[in-house]
């Protein structure tokens, strides 16, 4: 059981780091006026600082929400062999 926790810890921490970087961009006061390029650049800076290597800013999906504000999402998969 401890082996599984040890193997799953790094991807989980990386997920939290990615989530934090996206939240940081979304909490920027000028977020609602940012272009998709500016959003990706802002995330890219955070990703570089936080050493995010699983995804890049090009992996972000940016769409307009029902309120007209950008909605940022990302899909990625990490495979961890447990044996």
Secondary structure by P-SEA (a helix, b strand, c coil): caaaaaaaaaaaaaaaaaaaaaaaaaaccccccccaaaaaaaaaaaaaaacccccccccbbbbbcccccccccccbbbbbbcc
